[in-house]
């Protein structure tokens, strides 16, 4: 009788443990068909401006500008090991490198990309691809700050960037209402600042920001804007920002951006 009771209890415990394990080990989100067309084959591989990536090897012309700008690039695991000497020779003077996505992904090429850009002479920074449906903004900001997204006043490190854009794994706005999305972003930004002392850069585009935040103006006085628009003009800026700090204008042959100012202003942004 004792043996039977013990066996029954063991079976019950096993079922409970299996149930808990199943709940904890939820399957990783799968890229949509559109995301797969743009090179995202599994969770974690999202990158800035993925919806507009042309996967081409041609060289894009820089949009004409009458003001001083500094040219730079951004990279992720998509680019693998980057030839930083080549890009320095092409006149690129800053770089942003993807560090993290959600709370479970770290770019496996981060060290080569982040340290390599620094070593060749570029001012560099890190970015986080947000997945607001998987965990809180505070949780993701903490993960980012602890996994390459920190900041130091060395004159060569830019404040971290929050990449908040189209969802490569499902619903455009990650299932959040406009008010909830704004709250999530605020949670991320406040936590990042408490961890690093810096206001994070916000990378986004007009259409997504308008759709998913209601074109919120909550951050235009504190957080630098990095706007994505692949065109010869920057167009209407989202969120009431009076000017852009960075403008990503092409993905050919990889993501390229202007910094809106001369090199001394870029250094000032790095120094805080």
DOTOR-457873 format. One record per residue (C-alpha): chain; residue number from 1; residue in three letters; x, y, z. Coordinates in pm, 1 decimal, padded with zeros to 6 digits. Example, Ala and Ser with C-alpha at 12.3 -4.5 7.8 and 13.67 -1.06 7.14 Angstrom:
2
{"A",1,"ALA",{01230.0,-00450.0,00780.0}}
{"A",2,"SER",{01367.0,-00106.0,00714.0}}
***
This chain:
272
{"A",1,"UNK",{00000.0,00000.0,00000.0}}
{"A",2,"UNK",{00283.3,00237.5,00093.7}}
{"A",3,"UNK",{00460.4,00157.1,-00233.0}}
{"A",4,"UNK",{00148.7,00233.2,-00436.4}}
{"A",5,"UNK",{00098.2,00565.4,-00260.2}}
{"A",6,"UNK",{00460.9,00657.4,-00317.5}}
{"A",7,"UNK",{00437.2,00567.3,-00684.9}}
{"A",8,"UNK",{00120.4,00771.7,-00726.8}}
{"A",9,"UNK",{00275.3,01071.9,-00558.0}}
{"A",10,"UNK",{00585.2,01043.0,-00774.9}}
{"A",11,"UNK",{00375.3,01034.8,-01092.3}}
{"A",12,"UNK",{00177.5,01338.3,-00977.7}}
{"A",13,"UNK",{00497.1,01527.9,-00896.0}}
{"A",14,"UNK",{00642.3,01436.3,-01232.5}}
{"A",15,"UNK",{00337.0,01567.4,-01413.6}}
{"A",16,"UNK",{00350.0,01892.4,-01216.3}}
{"A",17,"UNK",{00718.8,01942.4,-01291.8}}
{"A",18,"UNK",{00659.0,01871.3,-01659.6}}
{"A",19,"UNK",{00377.1,02123.6,-01661.6}}
{"A",20,"UNK",{00593.8,02391.2,-01497.8}}
{"A",21,"UNK",{00879.1,02318.0,-01736.2}}
{"A",22,"UNK",{00648.4,02346.9,-02033.4}}
{"A",23,"UNK",{00517.2,02682.2,-01911.9}}
{"A",24,"UNK",{00867.0,02818.1,-01856.3}}
{"A",25,"UNK",{01012.2,02694.3,-02185.5}}
{"A",26,"UNK",{00776.0,02877.0,-02419.0}}
{"A",27,"UNK",{00877.9,02840.4,-02782.2}}
{"A",28,"UNK",{01084.8,03116.5,-02936.8}}
{"A",29,"UNK",{00886.7,03349.3,-03166.4}}
{"A",30,"UNK",{00910.8,03259.9,-03531.6}}
{"A",31,"UNK",{00982.4,03521.4,-03799.4}}
{"A",32,"UNK",{00697.1,03613.3,-04029.9}}
{"A",33,"UNK",{00715.1,03536.3,-04399.3}}
{"A",34,"UNK",{00804.6,03900.5,-04464.0}}
{"A",35,"UNK",{01086.9,03887.6,-04208.9}}
{"A",36,"UNK",{01227.1,03571.2,-04368.6}}
{"A",37,"UNK",{01235.9,03750.6,-04702.6}}
{"A",38,"UNK",{01461.1,04007.9,-04536.9}}
{"A",39,"UNK",{01708.2,03760.3,-04393.2}}
{"A",40,"UNK",{01560.3,03703.0,-04046.0}}
{"A",41,"UNK",{01548.1,03324.4,-04012.3}}
{"A",42,"UNK",{01511.9,03286.6,-03634.3}}
{"A",43,"UNK",{01442.9,03480.1,-03316.2}}
{"A",44,"UNK",{01718.0,03727.9,-03234.8}}
{"A",45,"UNK",{01820.7,03810.4,-03591.4}}
{"A",46,"UNK",{01614.3,04129.6,-03625.2}}
{"A",47,"UNK",{01805.6,04445.0,-03715.6}}
{"A",48,"UNK",{01750.5,04815.7,-03773.8}}
{"A",49,"UNK",{01528.9,04892.7,-04069.1}}
{"A",50,"UNK",{01480.1,04527.0,-04155.9}}
{"A",51,"UNK",{01162.6,04592.9,-04356.9}}
{"A",52,"UNK",{01354.5,04806.8,-04605.5}}
{"A",53,"UNK",{01669.2,04599.9,-04645.8}}
{"A",54,"UNK",{01744.3,04562.6,-05017.4}}
{"A",55,"UNK",{02006.9,04285.3,-04983.8}}
{"A",56,"UNK",{02204.9,04447.0,-05263.6}}
{"A",57,"UNK",{02575.6,04499.4,-05320.4}}
{"A",58,"UNK",{02548.9,04829.1,-05503.2}}
{"A",59,"UNK",{02681.6,05146.5,-05344.0}}
{"A",60,"UNK",{02419.7,05402.8,-05247.6}}
{"A",61,"UNK",{02478.0,05771.2,-05301.1}}
{"A",62,"UNK",{02452.3,05988.4,-04992.5}}
{"A",63,"UNK",{02161.5,06236.3,-05001.1}}
{"A",64,"UNK",{02270.6,06591.6,-05067.2}}
{"A",65,"UNK",{02295.8,06810.2,-04759.7}}
{"A",66,"UNK",{02377.9,07178.2,-04716.6}}
{"A",67,"UNK",{02467.7,07135.5,-04348.8}}
{"A",68,"UNK",{02761.3,06967.2,-04178.2}}
{"A",69,"UNK",{02710.0,06594.5,-04128.1}}
{"A",70,"UNK",{02918.0,06298.4,-04014.7}}
{"A",71,"UNK",{02875.3,05966.9,-04194.0}}
{"A",72,"UNK",{02830.1,05636.6,-04010.6}}
{"A",73,"UNK",{02691.0,05284.4,-04029.2}}
{"A",74,"UNK",{02506.8,05035.4,-03811.9}}
{"A",75,"UNK",{02560.7,04660.5,-03807.9}}
{"A",76,"UNK",{02422.7,04341.7,-03653.2}}
{"A",77,"UNK",{02494.2,03969.2,-03676.7}}
{"A",78,"UNK",{02362.2,03996.9,-04032.4}}
{"A",79,"UNK",{02697.8,04147.1,-04136.2}}
{"A",80,"UNK",{02919.2,03897.5,-03950.8}}
{"A",81,"UNK",{03279.9,04009.2,-03908.8}}
{"A",82,"UNK",{03305.2,04363.0,-04043.6}}
{"A",83,"UNK",{03605.6,04502.4,-04230.7}}
{"A",84,"UNK",{03635.3,04818.0,-04025.2}}
{"A",85,"UNK",{03945.5,04942.9,-04203.2}}
{"A",86,"UNK",{03750.1,04943.1,-04528.4}}
{"A",87,"UNK",{03460.0,05142.5,-04384.3}}
{"A",88,"UNK",{03695.2,05389.5,-04221.3}}
{"A",89,"UNK",{03846.7,05439.9,-04565.9}}
{"A",90,"UNK",{03495.4,05507.6,-04698.3}}
{"A",91,"UNK",{03467.9,05802.4,-04463.3}}
{"A",92,"UNK",{03255.2,05644.1,-04190.2}}
{"A",93,"UNK",{03333.9,05795.3,-03852.4}}
{"A",94,"UNK",{03073.7,05640.6,-03623.1}}
{"A",95,"UNK",{02904.4,05303.3,-03585.8}}
{"A",96,"UNK",{02617.7,05153.1,-03391.6}}
{"A",97,"UNK",{02630.9,04780.7,-03319.1}}
{"A",98,"UNK",{02339.9,04559.9,-03220.3}}
{"A",99,"UNK",{02402.6,04420.7,-02873.2}}
{"A",100,"UNK",{02077.0,04257.7,-02766.9}}
{"A",101,"UNK",{01719.1,04167.5,-02851.6}}
{"A",102,"UNK",{01447.0,04099.5,-02595.1}}
{"A",103,"UNK",{01604.7,03935.6,-02288.9}}
{"A",104,"UNK",{01758.1,03620.6,-02434.9}}
{"A",105,"UNK",{01962.3,03722.9,-02738.8}}
{"A",106,"UNK",{02313.8,03866.7,-02760.8}}
{"A",107,"UNK",{02478.9,03940.0,-03093.6}}
{"A",108,"UNK",{02749.9,03670.9,-03138.2}}
{"A",109,"UNK",{02959.0,03915.6,-03342.7}}
{"A",110,"UNK",{02927.1,04198.6,-03091.2}}
{"A",111,"UNK",{03288.3,04196.5,-02968.1}}
{"A",112,"UNK",{03437.0,04202.7,-03319.7}}
{"A",113,"UNK",{03199.5,04475.2,-03431.5}}
{"A",114,"UNK",{03194.7,04695.2,-03120.4}}
{"A",115,"UNK",{03565.9,04675.0,-03041.8}}
{"A",116,"UNK",{03669.3,04672.9,-03406.9}}
{"A",117,"UNK",{03490.8,04999.2,-03482.9}}
{"A",118,"UNK",{03649.3,05158.3,-03176.2}}
{"A",119,"UNK",{03996.9,05031.8,-03257.2}}
{"A",120,"UNK",{03989.1,05171.5,-03611.4}}
{"A",121,"UNK",{03903.5,05515.7,-03471.6}}
{"A",122,"UNK",{03524.9,05536.7,-03491.5}}
{"A",123,"UNK",{03295.8,05670.0,-03220.7}}
{"A",124,"UNK",{03072.7,05372.3,-03148.8}}
{"A",125,"UNK",{02753.1,05285.0,-02964.6}}
{"A",126,"UNK",{02528.8,04984.5,-02905.1}}
{"A",127,"UNK",{02161.4,04929.0,-02977.4}}
{"A",128,"UNK",{01882.5,04707.7,-02847.2}}
{"A",129,"UNK",{01608.0,04562.9,-03068.1}}
{"A",130,"UNK",{01292.1,04591.3,-02859.4}}
{"A",131,"UNK",{01027.5,04319.2,-02832.9}}
{"A",132,"UNK",{00766.8,04490.4,-02612.1}}
{"A",133,"UNK",{00540.1,04185.0,-02600.6}}
{"A",134,"UNK",{00795.1,03958.3,-02430.1}}
{"A",135,"UNK",{00893.6,04149.7,-02114.8}}
{"A",136,"UNK",{00879.3,04493.7,-01956.2}}
{"A",137,"UNK",{01073.5,04792.6,-02076.9}}
{"A",138,"UNK",{01266.5,04799.6,-01748.3}}
{"A",139,"UNK",{01367.2,04435.5,-01783.9}}
{"A",140,"UNK",{01492.4,04481.4,-02138.8}}
{"A",141,"UNK",{01677.3,04803.3,-02054.9}}
{"A",142,"UNK",{01855.6,04626.7,-01771.9}}
{"A",143,"UNK",{01949.7,04336.6,-01995.6}}
{"A",144,"UNK",{02080.8,04575.5,-02260.4}}
{"A",145,"UNK",{02281.7,04786.2,-02014.6}}
{"A",146,"UNK",{02443.8,04471.9,-01873.5}}
{"A",147,"UNK",{02515.5,04314.2,-02212.8}}
{"A",148,"UNK",{02709.7,04572.7,-02409.1}}
{"A",149,"UNK",{02474.9,04870.3,-02392.6}}
{"A",150,"UNK",{02651.8,05055.4,-02114.4}}
{"A",151,"UNK",{02817.7,05393.6,-02148.6}}
{"A",152,"UNK",{03148.2,05545.6,-02041.6}}
{"A",153,"UNK",{03269.8,05900.7,-02080.1}}
{"A",154,"UNK",{03571.4,05820.8,-02294.8}}
{"A",155,"UNK",{03483.2,06043.5,-02589.2}}
{"A",156,"UNK",{03439.1,05737.3,-02812.0}}
{"A",157,"UNK",{03116.7,05581.3,-02678.9}}
{"A",158,"UNK",{02770.8,05702.0,-02782.2}}
{"A",159,"UNK",{02461.9,05658.6,-02563.9}}
{"A",160,"UNK",{02272.8,05336.3,-02627.6}}
{"A",161,"UNK",{01991.2,05331.3,-02882.0}}
{"A",162,"UNK",{01644.2,05178.4,-02849.1}}
{"A",163,"UNK",{01543.2,05023.7,-03182.2}}
{"A",164,"UNK",{01162.6,05032.9,-03172.5}}
{"A",165,"UNK",{01000.9,04945.6,-03505.1}}
{"A",166,"UNK",{00801.8,04687.4,-03700.0}}
{"A",167,"UNK",{00764.3,04348.3,-03533.2}}
{"A",168,"UNK",{00936.1,04075.0,-03739.3}}
{"A",169,"UNK",{00756.6,03804.5,-03540.5}}
{"A",170,"UNK",{00389.5,03904.4,-03557.2}}
{"A",171,"UNK",{00152.1,04194.9,-03493.7}}
{"A",172,"UNK",{00292.8,04529.6,-03604.9}}
{"A",173,"UNK",{00253.0,04692.3,-03262.2}}
{"A",174,"UNK",{00339.2,04376.8,-03065.5}}
{"A",175,"UNK",{-00019.7,04348.8,-02942.1}}
{"A",176,"UNK",{00004.9,04669.4,-02736.4}}
{"A",177,"UNK",{-00227.7,04967.6,-02741.9}}
{"A",178,"UNK",{-00079.3,05306.6,-02821.4}}
{"A",179,"UNK",{-00089.7,05409.4,-02455.1}}
{"A",180,"UNK",{00070.8,05082.4,-02344.2}}
{"A",181,"UNK",{00343.6,05120.4,-02604.2}}
{"A",182,"UNK",{00427.8,05470.2,-02482.5}}
{"A",183,"UNK",{00439.0,05339.1,-02125.3}}
{"A",184,"UNK",{00668.6,05053.6,-02231.1}}
{"A",185,"UNK",{00906.7,05293.1,-02405.4}}
{"A",186,"UNK",{00908.2,05526.8,-02104.2}}
{"A",187,"UNK",{00984.4,05231.0,-01876.9}}
{"A",188,"UNK",{01280.3,05134.8,-02094.9}}
{"A",189,"UNK",{01418.0,05487.9,-02121.8}}
{"A",190,"UNK",{01386.5,05565.7,-01750.7}}
{"A",191,"UNK",{01560.8,05242.8,-01656.7}}
{"A",192,"UNK",{01836.6,05291.1,-01909.6}}
{"A",193,"UNK",{01905.0,05640.4,-01779.4}}
{"A",194,"UNK",{01911.5,05518.8,-01420.5}}
{"A",195,"UNK",{02167.1,05254.6,-01519.4}}
{"A",196,"UNK",{02392.8,05469.4,-01739.4}}
{"A",197,"UNK",{02316.6,05834.7,-01669.4}}
{"A",198,"UNK",{02234.0,05889.8,-02037.4}}
{"A",199,"UNK",{01914.6,05945.3,-02232.5}}
{"A",200,"UNK",{01896.8,05671.4,-02492.6}}
{"A",201,"UNK",{01864.1,05748.4,-02861.4}}
{"A",202,"UNK",{01530.0,05638.6,-03012.9}}
{"A",203,"UNK",{01548.8,05471.7,-03354.1}}
{"A",204,"UNK",{01215.7,05452.3,-03534.1}}
{"A",205,"UNK",{01027.7,05562.7,-03844.4}}
{"A",206,"UNK",{00731.6,05791.6,-03898.0}}
{"A",207,"UNK",{00477.7,05529.4,-04003.1}}
{"A",208,"UNK",{00543.8,05285.5,-03719.3}}
{"A",209,"UNK",{00564.3,05558.7,-03456.6}}
{"A",210,"UNK",{00238.4,05713.3,-03572.2}}
{"A",211,"UNK",{00058.1,05379.9,-03584.2}}
{"A",212,"UNK",{00184.5,05230.2,-03259.9}}
{"A",213,"UNK",{00229.8,05531.2,-03029.4}}
{"A",214,"UNK",{-00029.0,05767.4,-03177.7}}
{"A",215,"UNK",{00264.9,05985.8,-03285.3}}
{"A",216,"UNK",{00346.2,06050.5,-02920.0}}
{"A",217,"UNK",{00542.8,06366.1,-02839.3}}
{"A",218,"UNK",{00645.1,06238.0,-02495.4}}
{"A",219,"UNK",{01015.6,06201.4,-02568.4}}
{"A",220,"UNK",{01110.5,06474.2,-02813.4}}
{"A",221,"UNK",{01261.8,06701.6,-02548.3}}
{"A",222,"UNK",{01484.6,06439.4,-02386.5}}
{"A",223,"UNK",{01581.8,06161.3,-02625.9}}
{"A",224,"UNK",{01774.1,06208.9,-02951.2}}
{"A",225,"UNK",{01588.6,06090.9,-03262.1}}
{"A",226,"UNK",{01732.5,05845.8,-03510.2}}
{"A",227,"UNK",{01486.5,05842.6,-03796.3}}
{"A",228,"UNK",{01475.3,05581.5,-04070.5}}
{"A",229,"UNK",{01374.3,05704.9,-04414.0}}
{"A",230,"UNK",{01531.9,05563.1,-04726.6}}
{"A",231,"UNK",{01504.0,05863.2,-04952.5}}
{"A",232,"UNK",{01689.9,06171.2,-05071.1}}
{"A",233,"UNK",{01504.3,06380.6,-04809.5}}
{"A",234,"UNK",{01437.9,06308.5,-04444.8}}
{"A",235,"UNK",{01064.7,06384.9,-04472.9}}
{"A",236,"UNK",{00825.2,06451.3,-04184.4}}
{"A",237,"UNK",{00977.7,06363.0,-03851.2}}
{"A",238,"UNK",{00776.6,06155.6,-03604.0}}
{"A",239,"UNK",{00671.6,06252.6,-03254.2}}
{"A",240,"UNK",{00710.9,06627.8,-03283.6}}
{"A",241,"UNK",{01091.0,06611.0,-03280.4}}
{"A",242,"UNK",{01212.8,06947.8,-03410.2}}
{"A",243,"UNK",{01519.2,06789.6,-03573.2}}
{"A",244,"UNK",{01685.4,06453.1,-03618.0}}
{"A",245,"UNK",{02014.0,06354.4,-03456.1}}
{"A",246,"UNK",{02072.5,06058.4,-03688.0}}
{"A",247,"UNK",{01909.4,05980.8,-04021.9}}
{"A",248,"UNK",{01937.1,05629.6,-04164.9}}
{"A",249,"UNK",{01892.3,05690.8,-04536.5}}
{"A",250,"UNK",{01986.6,05360.3,-04703.6}}
{"A",251,"UNK",{02058.9,04991.4,-04644.9}}
{"A",252,"UNK",{02279.2,04962.2,-04954.6}}
{"A",253,"UNK",{02522.8,04790.9,-04926.9}}
{"A",254,"UNK",{02457.9,04811.9,-04552.8}}
{"A",255,"UNK",{02279.0,05058.6,-04324.4}}
{"A",256,"UNK",{02422.0,05408.9,-04356.4}}
{"A",257,"UNK",{02330.9,05720.6,-04160.5}}
{"A",258,"UNK",{02405.2,06089.8,-04125.2}}
{"A",259,"UNK",{02477.8,06249.9,-03790.9}}
{"A",260,"UNK",{02317.2,06592.6,-03797.6}}
{"A",261,"UNK",{02618.2,06807.5,-03710.0}}
{"A",262,"UNK",{02992.5,06823.2,-03744.4}}
{"A",263,"UNK",{03243.8,06595.0,-03577.2}}
{"A",264,"UNK",{03276.9,06815.5,-03268.7}}
{"A",265,"UNK",{02902.3,06780.1,-03206.9}}
{"A",266,"UNK",{02926.3,06402.3,-03241.4}}
{"A",267,"UNK",{03203.1,06406.2,-02981.3}}
{"A",268,"UNK",{02985.0,06620.3,-02758.0}}
{"A",269,"UNK",{02704.0,06363.3,-02782.3}}
{"A",270,"UNK",{02949.0,06091.1,-02688.9}}
{"A",271,"UNK",{03074.8,06286.0,-02389.4}}
{"A",272,"UNK",{02728.2,06369.5,-02262.7}}
***
